[in-house]
Structures are given as C-alpha cells and as structure tokens.
Amino acid sequence: AEGALTGAPKDLIASQLAMMQSVLARARAEHARSVSKGEEAVRLAPSEMPDAVGTAWNILAVARAGAGDFSGAIEAYGRGAELTYGAGNLVGSYACTYGRAMYLVVQGRLNDAEDACRTMIERAAREGHADIPAAGWLHMALARIELERFRLDGAQACLDWVLHIARPGGFGELQRAGRYLS
C-alpha cells in the first residue's frame, strides 16, 4: 500500500526522523543522544532544501543547549537563522535568532545579543516584513537585554513594540503572515 511518504526524498525523511529522536532524547534528559541525533539530522538534511537544513540546525542548537554547550548552541542557532531566512522561513529565522540571543545573554555577551537582534530587525525592515508578529521575538530578546542592563524604560519600549505588532490574529492575519512562510 502506498503511504504518505511516497516520493519524499529519503534523506529528508531520515533527517526528520533524527530530529524527532533528538527532541525525544532531550525530553528524557538523554543529552548526549540528543546532540548525536541533532548532528545526524544536520548531516542528513538535503543541502538543496535550505529550510530543512536550517530546521535541523535549530534542533541541534536546542540539543546542545540542553547538554550545557551554550557556545555550540549559539553557533547552531546562527547557522539555522541564516539558512531558514534564506529559504524564506522568517518565523524559523526569528526563532533561531531569539534562541541565539538568549544564550548570548546567558554568557553575558549582551552587545553580541543586541547586535544579532538589531541586525535581523534592520534586515526585516529593509525587506518589508518587520511588522509580522513573529518579529516580536526579536523585540522580546531586546527587552530581556535591556532588563539585564537595568534599563527599564528601554525594556518597556521593546515590550510596547511587541504588543503593537502582535495585534489580534484571525484568518486575515494568517493570510498576511502566510506569505512569509515557506
């Protein structure tokens, strides 16, 4: 009998399976296995599918963070952000940038975290999609950075902007945001 996977690239299916195994291992606190499966997912993801490769890097970042390898997580989130952005998956890219910024904050690298967020915000503004709700993650990260610096007014301004762009959803909002998802 034919299944839903008929015609799907085998390397993509293998990569997705490794991603799921990585997530499950992390949930069980099997961090070495989670990282191993995340690395496998990156290795198996078809290079001609940058969104799949970017998602695999994101999974690897989460696995590395769970294992306490924050520098490795930062590197993987950065790679995932670029690949998902290049594939047109802005939601994935913003999520990776947020994750990267948060682990930079954990390391006390506030300037690097701010630069990562502001660079992505500026890029989004140049390309006309700085106001999609997912971009709010970038401003949430900036709010956290401002709090770390004890700049409450700056943090409040960032949070106000998040509320501005995270307007009520609904079908119209999904249609508008849908053009940014691949």
N, C-alpha and C positions, 0 to 999 in steps of 0.2 A: 504494500500500500504506500502511496505517496504521502509524504509528510510535509509539514510547513517549511522544512529546511531544504527542499528540493531546489537546486540551482544556486544555493547560497555558497559563497567561497568557503572551502574547508578551513583555510587558515583564519578567516574571520570567526567562524563558529568555535574553533579551538581557542582563539584569543578570548572570546566572550565567556567560554566555559572557565578558562583560567581566571578571568576577572571575578566571576561568581565564586569560585573556590577561594580566591583571595579575600573577598568580603566575608565569606562564611568563616574562614580561619581567623580573621581578625575578631569577629564576633565571639569566637571561642577562646580568645586571648592566645592563639597559636601564632604569635607574631613572626617567627622565622618562616613558617609555612606561608603566611600571608604575603610576606615580602617575596618569597620564592615564586609564588603563583603570580604576583604582580609583575615580576620581572619576566616570567614566561609570557604573560599577556602582552607585554610591550614587544617582546621578541617575535611573537606570532602574528601580531596585528599587521594586516596587509598595508604596505607602505603607500599603495595607491589610494588608500582610504584614510586621509589625514584625521578625520573626525574619530574614527575607530582607534587610531594610534594615540590621539590626544586623550581619549577616554581611558585608554589603557595606562597612560602616564598618570592620569588623575588617580586611578585605582592604586598604582604603585606609590604615589605620594601619600595617600591615606595609610597604606600598609607600613611605609617607612615611619610615618609619624607615630603610628601605634606601637612600633618597635622602639621608639625613642630616638630615631635617626632624623632629627629635625633638619639638619643640613641637607640630607638626602631628600627629605620631603620638599624642601624649598626648591631644590633643583628640579625634581619631578613635576611639581606644580607649575614651575616656569615653562618647562617643555610642553606640558599639557595645555597651558594657556595659549601659547603661540600656535600649536597645531589645531586646537579647536577653533581658535579665532580665524585662522587661515582657511578652515573648512566652512566658515560661516556660522558656526555654533557659538553665538555670543553668550548664551546662558552658560554653557560649559566653560567658556573662556573666563567669564566674570567670576564663576565659582572657583576656578583654579587660581585666579589672581587673588581672590579673597583668602583662600587657604594659604597661599604663599605669604601674603601679608601677615596673617595671624602667626605663622611660625617665625617670621622675621621679628615680630613683636616679642614672641617668647624668648628669642635670642637677644633682645634688647637693641635690635637693629631698626630703630624707629625711622631713621631717614631713608633707609632702603625700602622699608614697608611703604612709607609715604610716596616715594618715587615710583614704586610699582603701581600703586593705585592711581596716582595722578597721570602717569604715562598712559594707562589704559583709558582713563576718563577723557584725556585730551584726544586720544585716538578715536574714541567713540564720538566725541563732539565733532571732530573733523569729518567723520563719515556719516553723521546724521542720526546716530542711534543712542545718544547719551541719555535719552529720557525713557528708555524702556525700563519696566520695573526691575528687571534683573540687574541693571546698573546700580541699583540701590545697594547691592552687596559691597560695591567699591566704596560707597559713601559710608556704609556701616563700618568698614575697616578704618576709614579715615576718622570716624568718630571715636573708635577704640584708641587709635594713635593719639588723638587729641586728649583723651582721658588719661592716657599714660603720661602725657606731658603736663597734666593738671590744668589744661585749658578747657574749662567747662563751657565757655561761650562758643568756642570752636567746635566742640563736640555737639553742642545743641544745634548749631548751624548745619552741621552734617546730617544730623538726625531729622531736622526740619526738611532738608532736601530729599531725604529718603521718603518721608511722608508725601512730599509733593509729587514725586514720580511714581509712587506706589498707590496711585489712585484706584478707586474701586474697579474691580475686574469685570468679568462677564464676557459674553461672546464677542462683543465689539473689541474689547481689549485683547482677547485671544487672537482675533483676526489680525489686529495691528501688530502684535508681538510675533505672530506666526511667521512673518516674513523674515525674521531674524534666526529662525531655527532651520537647521538643515535636515 
